[in-house]
Amino acid sequence: MNVTPTRIPDVLLIEPRVFGDARGFFFESFNHRAFQGAAGLDISFVQDNHSRSAQGVLRGLHYQVQHPQGKLVRVVRGTVFDVAVDIRRGSPTFGQWTGTELSEDNHRQLWIPPGLAHGFLVLSESADFLYKTTDYYAPQHERAIAWNDPDIGIAWPLSAPPVLSSKDQQAKRLRDAEI
Ligand SMILES: Cc1cn([C@H]2C[C@H](O)[C@@H](COP(=O)(O)OP(=O)(O)O[C@H]3O[C@@H](C)C(=O)[C@@H](O)[C@H]3O)O2)c(=O)[nH]c1=O
Protein backbone atom coordinates (compact mmCIF):
# COMPACT_ATOMS: atom_id res chain seq x y z
CA MET A 1 0.00 0.00 0.00
CA ASN A 2 1.04 3.58 -0.61
CA VAL A 3 0.87 6.06 2.23
CA THR A 4 1.00 9.78 1.44
CA PRO A 5 0.83 12.61 3.98
CA THR A 6 -1.72 15.31 3.23
CA ARG A 7 -1.36 19.00 3.95
CA ILE A 8 -2.15 18.11 7.57
CA PRO A 9 0.90 15.85 7.73
CA ASP A 10 -0.47 13.24 10.12
CA VAL A 11 -3.66 12.83 8.09
CA LEU A 12 -2.62 10.07 5.71
CA LEU A 13 -3.92 9.08 2.31
CA ILE A 14 -3.72 5.28 2.03
CA GLU A 15 -3.90 3.58 -1.35
CA PRO A 16 -4.07 -0.22 -1.04
CA ARG A 17 -2.67 -2.54 -3.67
CA VAL A 18 -5.64 -3.78 -5.66
CA PHE A 19 -5.43 -7.10 -7.55
CA GLY A 20 -7.79 -7.08 -10.50
CA ASP A 21 -8.58 -10.12 -12.64
CA ALA A 22 -11.35 -11.47 -14.83
CA ARG A 23 -13.50 -12.11 -11.73
CA GLY A 24 -13.27 -8.63 -10.34
CA PHE A 25 -10.78 -7.43 -7.73
CA PHE A 26 -9.24 -8.30 -4.39
CA PHE A 27 -7.48 -6.10 -1.87
CA GLU A 28 -6.68 -6.14 1.81
CA SER A 29 -8.91 -3.41 3.16
CA PHE A 30 -7.07 -3.56 6.49
CA ASN A 31 -3.91 -5.36 7.56
CA HIS A 32 -2.74 -4.48 11.04
CA ARG A 33 0.94 -5.18 10.39
CA ALA A 34 1.04 -3.30 7.09
CA PHE A 35 -0.84 -0.37 8.58
CA GLN A 36 1.51 -0.19 11.58
CA GLY A 37 4.55 -0.41 9.33
CA ALA A 38 3.47 1.97 6.59
CA ALA A 39 1.83 4.52 8.80
CA GLY A 40 4.35 4.14 11.62
CA LEU A 41 1.47 4.03 14.06
CA ASP A 42 0.74 1.73 16.96
CA ILE A 43 -3.01 1.65 16.69
CA SER A 44 -5.82 -0.70 17.54
CA PHE A 45 -9.39 -0.27 16.41
CA VAL A 46 -12.39 -1.03 18.59
CA GLN A 47 -15.40 -0.16 16.43
CA ASP A 48 -16.45 -0.50 12.77
CA ASN A 49 -19.18 1.80 11.42
CA HIS A 50 -21.20 1.77 8.22
CA SER A 51 -23.45 4.60 7.07
CA ARG A 52 -25.44 5.04 3.87
CA SER A 53 -26.32 8.49 2.61
CA ALA A 54 -28.07 9.99 -0.38
CA GLN A 55 -26.53 12.46 -2.80
CA GLY A 56 -26.01 15.88 -1.27
CA VAL A 57 -25.93 14.61 2.32
CA LEU A 58 -23.17 16.21 4.36
CA ARG A 59 -22.29 14.61 7.71
CA GLY A 60 -19.97 16.59 9.94
CA LEU A 61 -17.84 18.08 11.13
CA HIS A 62 -17.75 15.71 14.10
CA TYR A 63 -15.35 15.01 16.97
CA GLN A 64 -15.41 13.87 20.61
CA VAL A 65 -14.02 16.17 23.31
CA GLN A 66 -13.16 13.15 25.48
CA HIS A 67 -12.28 9.74 24.10
CA PRO A 68 -11.28 11.25 20.74
CA GLN A 69 -11.51 8.75 17.91
CA GLY A 70 -8.89 8.09 15.26
CA LYS A 71 -10.72 7.02 12.10
CA LEU A 72 -9.73 4.94 9.11
CA VAL A 73 -12.38 5.79 6.52
CA ARG A 74 -13.31 4.48 3.08
CA VAL A 75 -16.17 4.17 0.62
CA VAL A 76 -17.48 0.86 -0.75
CA ARG A 77 -20.29 2.26 -2.88
CA GLY A 78 -20.40 5.66 -4.54
CA THR A 79 -18.17 8.69 -4.11
CA VAL A 80 -17.70 11.19 -1.31
CA PHE A 81 -15.58 14.25 -0.64
CA ASP A 82 -14.00 13.50 2.72
CA VAL A 83 -12.61 16.22 4.98
CA ALA A 84 -10.50 16.37 8.12
CA VAL A 85 -10.03 19.60 10.09
CA ASP A 86 -7.22 20.10 12.58
CA ILE A 87 -8.80 21.38 15.80
CA ARG A 88 -5.90 20.41 18.07
CA ARG A 89 -4.87 23.45 20.06
CA GLY A 90 -1.21 24.21 19.55
CA SER A 91 -0.95 22.21 16.35
CA PRO A 92 0.99 23.97 13.55
CA THR A 93 -1.93 23.21 11.23
CA PHE A 94 -4.67 24.28 13.67
CA GLY A 95 -7.78 25.45 11.79
CA GLN A 96 -6.66 23.97 8.48
CA TRP A 97 -8.53 21.35 6.47
CA THR A 98 -7.66 18.66 3.98
CA GLY A 99 -10.10 17.05 1.55
CA THR A 100 -9.93 13.96 -0.65
CA GLU A 101 -12.32 12.17 -2.96
CA LEU A 102 -12.91 8.61 -1.78
CA SER A 103 -14.81 6.25 -4.04
CA GLU A 104 -15.67 2.63 -4.75
CA ASP A 105 -13.38 2.91 -7.77
CA ASN A 106 -10.25 4.52 -6.28
CA HIS A 107 -10.35 2.36 -3.07
CA ARG A 108 -8.65 5.19 -1.23
CA GLN A 109 -8.67 5.38 2.55
CA LEU A 110 -7.96 8.30 4.82
CA TRP A 111 -6.39 7.97 8.26
CA ILE A 112 -7.62 10.76 10.51
CA PRO A 113 -5.81 10.81 13.87
CA PRO A 114 -7.62 11.35 17.18
CA GLY A 115 -8.37 15.00 17.90
CA LEU A 116 -9.40 16.14 14.43
CA ALA A 117 -12.91 16.90 13.22
CA HIS A 118 -14.25 14.84 10.33
CA GLY A 119 -17.02 15.10 7.76
CA PHE A 120 -17.98 14.13 4.25
CA LEU A 121 -20.26 15.13 1.38
CA VAL A 122 -21.90 12.53 -0.85
CA LEU A 123 -21.26 13.22 -4.55
CA SER A 124 -22.82 10.08 -6.08
CA GLU A 125 -26.50 9.08 -6.10
CA SER A 126 -25.84 7.42 -2.77
CA ALA A 127 -22.78 6.24 -0.87
CA ASP A 128 -21.89 3.52 1.61
CA PHE A 129 -19.23 4.80 3.99
CA LEU A 130 -17.21 2.45 6.23
CA TYR A 131 -14.81 3.39 9.00
CA LYS A 132 -12.87 1.92 11.85
CA THR A 133 -12.39 3.88 15.08
CA THR A 134 -9.76 3.74 17.81
CA ASP A 135 -12.20 4.55 20.61
CA TYR A 136 -15.87 3.97 21.27
CA TYR A 137 -18.73 6.27 20.38
CA ALA A 138 -19.38 8.55 23.35
CA PRO A 139 -22.48 10.63 22.54
CA GLN A 140 -22.12 12.79 25.66
CA HIS A 141 -18.71 13.91 24.38
CA GLU A 142 -19.66 14.31 20.73
CA ARG A 143 -19.54 17.81 19.25
CA ALA A 144 -19.95 19.32 15.81
CA ILE A 145 -18.38 22.28 14.02
CA ALA A 146 -20.28 23.99 11.22
CA TRP A 147 -19.44 22.58 7.79
CA ASN A 148 -19.42 26.12 6.39
CA ASP A 149 -17.40 27.89 9.09
CA PRO A 150 -15.77 30.73 7.14
CA ASP A 151 -12.70 30.63 9.39
CA ILE A 152 -12.00 27.12 8.07
CA GLY A 153 -13.19 27.77 4.52
CA ILE A 154 -13.62 24.22 3.21
CA ALA A 155 -14.05 24.17 -0.58
CA TRP A 156 -16.88 21.63 -0.64
CA PRO A 157 -17.71 20.59 -4.25
CA LEU A 158 -21.38 21.54 -3.83
CA SER A 159 -23.94 22.06 -6.57
CA ALA A 160 -26.84 22.73 -4.14
CA PRO A 161 -27.22 23.35 -0.41
CA PRO A 162 -26.27 20.17 1.47
CA VAL A 163 -28.69 17.94 3.37
CA LEU A 164 -27.81 18.09 7.09
CA SER A 165 -28.99 16.44 10.30
CA SER A 166 -30.65 18.77 12.80
CA LYS A 167 -27.58 18.35 15.01
CA ASP A 168 -25.30 19.48 12.21
CA GLN A 169 -27.57 22.44 11.39
CA GLN A 170 -26.96 23.69 14.92
CA ALA A 171 -23.21 23.17 14.89
CA LYS A 172 -20.99 25.97 16.17
CA ARG A 173 -18.14 27.76 14.51
CA LEU A 174 -14.68 26.63 15.51
CA ARG A 175 -14.01 29.89 17.39
CA ASP A 176 -17.09 29.23 19.61
CA ALA A 177 -16.74 25.47 19.92
CA GLU A 178 -15.59 23.44 22.90
CA ILE A 179 -12.39 21.79 21.76
C1 LIG B 1 -21.62 7.71 15.25
C2 LIG B 1 -22.57 6.73 15.95
C3 LIG B 1 -23.93 6.94 15.92
N1 LIG B 1 -24.77 6.09 16.56
C4 LIG B 1 -26.22 6.34 16.49
C5 LIG B 1 -26.66 7.64 17.12
C6 LIG B 1 -27.81 8.10 16.25
O1 LIG B 1 -29.04 7.57 16.73
C7 LIG B 1 -27.52 7.49 14.89
C8 LIG B 1 -26.98 8.49 13.88
O2 LIG B 1 -25.90 9.17 14.50
P1 LIG B 1 -25.26 10.48 13.86
O3 LIG B 1 -26.33 11.35 13.35
O4 LIG B 1 -24.34 11.06 14.89
O5 LIG B 1 -24.43 9.86 12.64
P2 LIG B 1 -23.38 10.57 11.70
O6 LIG B 1 -23.84 11.96 11.42
O7 LIG B 1 -23.15 9.68 10.58
O8 LIG B 1 -22.09 10.66 12.63
C9 LIG B 1 -20.84 10.30 12.13
O9 LIG B 1 -20.42 11.31 11.23
C10 LIG B 1 -19.12 11.12 10.68
C11 LIG B 1 -18.80 12.33 9.83
C12 LIG B 1 -18.09 10.81 11.69
O10 LIG B 1 -16.92 11.21 11.60
C13 LIG B 1 -18.48 9.85 12.75
O11 LIG B 1 -17.54 9.80 13.79
C14 LIG B 1 -19.86 10.15 13.29
O12 LIG B 1 -19.81 11.36 14.04
O13 LIG B 1 -26.58 6.44 15.11
C15 LIG B 1 -24.29 4.98 17.23
O14 LIG B 1 -25.09 4.18 17.82
N2 LIG B 1 -22.95 4.75 17.26
C16 LIG B 1 -22.07 5.59 16.64
O15 LIG B 1 -20.83 5.33 16.68
The ligand as an SDF file (V2000), in Angstrom:
LIG
                    3D

 35 37  0  0  0  0  0  0  0  0999 V2000
  -21.6230    7.7090   15.2540 C   0  0  0  0  0  0  0  0  0  0  0  0
  -22.5740    6.7330   15.9510 C   0  0  0  0  0  0  0  0  0  0  0  0
  -23.9340    6.9390   15.9240 C   0  0  0  0  0  0  0  0  0  0  0  0
  -24.7690    6.0890   16.5580 N   0  0  0  0  0  0  0  0  0  0  0  0
  -26.2190    6.3420   16.4920 C   0  0  0  0  0  0  0  0  0  0  0  0
  -26.6610    7.6400   17.1210 C   0  0  0  0  0  0  0  0  0  0  0  0
  -27.8140    8.1000   16.2490 C   0  0  0  0  0  0  0  0  0  0  0  0
  -29.0350    7.5730   16.7290 O   0  0  0  0  0  0  0  0  0  0  0  0
  -27.5250    7.4860   14.8920 C   0  0  0  0  0  0  0  0  0  0  0  0
  -26.9840    8.4910   13.8790 C   0  0  0  0  0  0  0  0  0  0  0  0
  -25.9030    9.1720   14.5040 O   0  0  0  0  0  0  0  0  0  0  0  0
  -25.2600   10.4830   13.8630 P   0  0  0  0  0  0  0  0  0  0  0  0
  -26.3340   11.3530   13.3490 O   0  0  0  0  0  0  0  0  0  0  0  0
  -24.3440   11.0610   14.8890 O   0  0  0  0  0  0  0  0  0  0  0  0
  -24.4280    9.8600   12.6430 O   0  0  0  0  0  0  0  0  0  0  0  0
  -23.3840   10.5710   11.7030 P   0  0  0  0  0  0  0  0  0  0  0  0
  -23.8360   11.9640   11.4230 O   0  0  0  0  0  0  0  0  0  0  0  0
  -23.1460    9.6750   10.5750 O   0  0  0  0  0  0  0  0  0  0  0  0
  -22.0870   10.6620   12.6300 O   0  0  0  0  0  0  0  0  0  0  0  0
  -20.8400   10.3000   12.1310 C   0  0  0  0  0  0  0  0  0  0  0  0
  -20.4200   11.3080   11.2300 O   0  0  0  0  0  0  0  0  0  0  0  0
  -19.1220   11.1190   10.6810 C   0  0  0  0  0  0  0  0  0  0  0  0
  -18.8040   12.3290    9.8260 C   0  0  0  0  0  0  0  0  0  0  0  0
  -18.0900   10.8060   11.6860 C   0  0  0  0  0  0  0  0  0  0  0  0
  -16.9250   11.2140   11.5980 O   0  0  0  0  0  0  0  0  0  0  0  0
  -18.4830    9.8520   12.7540 C   0  0  0  0  0  0  0  0  0  0  0  0
  -17.5380    9.7970   13.7910 O   0  0  0  0  0  0  0  0  0  0  0  0
  -19.8610   10.1470   13.2910 C   0  0  0  0  0  0  0  0  0  0  0  0
  -19.8110   11.3590   14.0430 O   0  0  0  0  0  0  0  0  0  0  0  0
  -26.5800    6.4400   15.1130 O   0  0  0  0  0  0  0  0  0  0  0  0
  -24.2940    4.9800   17.2340 C   0  0  0  0  0  0  0  0  0  0  0  0
  -25.0890    4.1840   17.8170 O   0  0  0  0  0  0  0  0  0  0  0  0
  -22.9540    4.7530   17.2570 N   0  0  0  0  0  0  0  0  0  0  0  0
  -22.0660    5.5940   16.6430 C   0  0  0  0  0  0  0  0  0  0  0  0
  -20.8290    5.3260   16.6820 O   0  0  0  0  0  0  0  0  0  0  0  0
  1  2  1  0
  2  3  2  0
  2 34  1  0
  3  4  1  0
  4  5  1  0
  4 31  1  0
  5  6  1  0
  5 30  1  0
  6  7  1  0
  7  8  1  0
  7  9  1  0
  9 10  1  0
  9 30  1  0
 10 11  1  0
 11 12  1  0
 12 13  2  0
 12 14  1  0
 12 15  1  0
 15 16  1  0
 16 17  2  0
 16 18  1  0
 16 19  1  0
 19 20  1  0
 20 21  1  0
 20 28  1  0
 21 22  1  0
 22 23  1  0
 22 24  1  0
 24 25  2  0
 24 26  1  0
 26 27  1  0
 26 28  1  0
 28 29  1  0
 31 32  2  0
 31 33  1  0
 33 34  1  0
 34 35  2  0
M  END
$$$$
